[in-house]
Amino acid sequence: MANMSPIDLIRRYQEYEPELHLLMLGLLQHPDKALARYPFVLTTARQEGPVTILAPYPTAQGELHLQLQGEGRLITLDLQGLIAWLMGDKQRRRLTPWFKLVYVLLSVALFLIVASLIWHGLHELYLLACGESRNRLGAFSAIIFLTLALAVFDLGKTILEEEVLLHKDIFRHSAIRRTITRFIAAILIAVSIEGLLLLFKGSLGQTELLWPAVGVMACAVGLLVGLGLYVFLGARAEAALVQASQRPAPPDK
């Protein structure tokens, strides 16, 4: 939920270029006092020249600006604010800091659970190394704790990256598909390892765990197949949407 990266902004600009050009040409008809009310208008200056929309250019602050020339003026626009205004994304951006705060709190809670699981896993390893553990399968208990810690850590890291650190374009199916894929992949890894641990325990004498191990592995296979179908069909659906939204090139005059 961070700001759009420059490459995302350029892609959005190219996607909505006809609408943006029409909007910017309409801005030339407004006086300077009216332009000051728009949040994406940065500066206006006097400059003679033909009506021209210059290409986006980067600034030292890492932003992308756009300049519009015409009617004796040079107008500098914030490309990020212009696209957000065009897409009606203003209200969501106001709530973005609160959303980030909630996701950060959830990630911190998950990391605390990870620390607890790691401590229990290391404690089991300590008892096993000192010979104080009477359970001959005590090593599997340590593996279970550490494996769960790995899965929970991956889940918390995914939440922190996808919802706080990285930009996620909710208007694109690829961003949603990426997030769901990472969540399901983290769960799939945890389920697969737990199934293997149950299978090992069953092979070491606890035969009553063999059928539950088979069931867990079957669930892991079902998750993997379902994830593959979701990614495949989602990619095809997005490709069809992109192809349908592409405008034919204007004929040369």
N, C-alpha and C positions, 0 to 999 in steps of 0.2 A: 504494500500500500504506500510505498514511497512514490516520489515524483517520477514521471516518465523519464526514461533515459533518452539521450539525444537521438539514438537510432529509432526508438519508438515514436518520438515526436516527428521525425522526418517521414516515417512511414505513414503516420496519421495525416501529415500535411499533404503527402502525395495522394492519399486515399480520398481526402475531402478537398482537393485543390480547386475544383470548379466552384464549390460553395464558398470556400475561403476567399477566392479572388472576387467573387461577386459581392461578398460582404465588405471586403476592403475597399473596393471601388465605391461602394455606398458611403463609406466613411469620409471620402473626399468631399462630399456634399455638406458635411456638418461643420459648423464653426468650431473654433478652438475650445470655447467654453463647454460646448456639448461633448466634445471628445474627451474632456477631462473627467467626465462621469463614468467612462468605461474603464474597468479595472485592468484591461490588457493594453491600454494605450500608455506608453511610457513617456515619450516626449514628442513635441511638435516644433518644427523650426521652419523658417522661411527659406525656400530654395526653388528657383525656377527650373523648369525642365518638363519634358513630356511625361504623360502618365506611365509610370513604370512600377512594377512590383519586383523588388530585388529578392534574390535567393536568401534563405535563412543563413545566418552566420553565428558562430559561437562567440561568447564573451569571456573575459578573464574569470568571471564568477562561475563558469560552467553552464551558463544559460544559452538559449537560442533566441535570437531576436530577428525581427523581420521589418524591413523598411518599405514604405509606400510613398511614392513621389507623384505629385500632380497638383494642379490648381495652385501652384506657387508655394507648396508646402512639402515638407519631408516629415513623415509620421513614422515613429519607431514603435513597434508592437512587441509584446511578450508572446512568443509562440505557444508556450505552455498555457498561459492564461487564456489566449484566444481559442485554442482547441477545447479547453475545459468549458469555456463559455458556450461554444458552439454545440457541444455534446450535452449540455445541461447537467454538468457534473459539479456545480458549485456547492450545492447543499451537502453532498457526500464528502467533499473535501473539508468542509467545516467540521464534520464529525470524525474525520480521519484520526486526529490525535487521540481522541477517546478510544477509538477502536484499537489503536496501537497500544495504549495503556493496558487495556484488557488482555490483549494477546501477550504482552510482556509479563503480566502477572501470572497468566496461565503457564507460560514457558518457565518462569522462575519456580512455580509450584512443581512442575514436572522435573526440573533439575534437582530440586530438593528430594523428590522421590528417588531419583537416580542415585543421589549421594547415600540415601538410606539403604538402597539395594546393594550398592557397592560395599558398604560397611558390613552388611550381613554376609555377603559373599566372601569377603576377606576374613571375616570371623570364622566362617566354616573352614576355610583353607588353613587358618591358624590352628584350629582344633585338630584338623586332620594331620597337620605337620607335627604337632606336639604329641600325637597319639592319644589325645583325650576324647576323640570321637569314637563311640562304640558302633556307629552305623557304618558298615562296610561300603555303603553307597553314598557316603557323605560327600564325596567329590562331586556327585551329580547335583547335590543341593547347592553347592557353590556355583556350579555351572548354570543352574536355573536362575539363581539370583543375578549373576553377572550378565546372563543373556537377557533377562528382563530389563536390567539396567541399560543394556545396549539398545534394546528396542524403544524404551521410554525416552532415552536420550535422543535417539534419531527422530522420534515424534516431536519432542520439544524443539529440536533444532529446525525441523521442517516448519513448524509453526512460526518460529522466530524469523526464519529466512523468508518464507513466503508472504507473511502478513505484516512484517515490520521492516525488514532490511531491503527486500527486493520490491520492485514495482510489479504489481499484478493488474493487468488490464482486464477488468471484469466484462468488457464489451467483446472480448475475443474468447472463443472456445478453447484455444490452445492453452491459455493461461489457467483456466479452470481444469483442463485435462491434465496439465502438468502437476497441479497441486494434488488432485485426486490420485494420480499415479504415484506420487511420492508417499502419500499417506498409506495407500494400500500396499506399497512395496515394503514399508516399515513393518506393517502388521504381518505381511507374508513371511518376512525373514524370521520374526519372532515365532510364528506358528510352526514354521518348518523346523526350527531348532528344537522347540518343545516336543514336536513329534519324534525327532531323532532321539532325544533323551529318553522318552518313554519307550522307544524301540530298544534302546540299549539296556534299559532296566529290565525289560521283558526278557531279553536274551541272557541276562545274568541271573535269572531265577524267578523274577516276579512275572510269572506267565499271565497273570490276570491283567497285566498292562498291555499285552500284545494287541488285542482288538481295539482298545482306546487309541493306541499308537497308530494303528491302521486308519482309524477314523480321522485322527488329526491330520495325518499325511494326505488323506483324501480331501479334506477341507483345504489344505494348502494347494493341492493340485487344482481344485475348483476355483480358488482365488486367482491362481496364476492364469488359468484359461479365461476366466471372466475378465481379468485385467487386460489380457491380450486382445480379446474381442472389443473391449471398451476403447482401447487405444486405436485399434485398427478402424473401427466404425467411426469413432470421433474424428480421426484424421481425414477419412473420406468425406464425412459430412462437412467439415470445415473447408476442405478443398472445393466441394460443390458450392458452398456459400460464397467463397471468394471468387470463384469463376462466374457465378451469377451476378455478383455485384460489380464486376469489371465493366467499365464503360467502353464502347467502341471508340477508337481513335477518330478525331474529327477529320473529314476529308480535306486534302490540301487544295487551297484555292489557287 
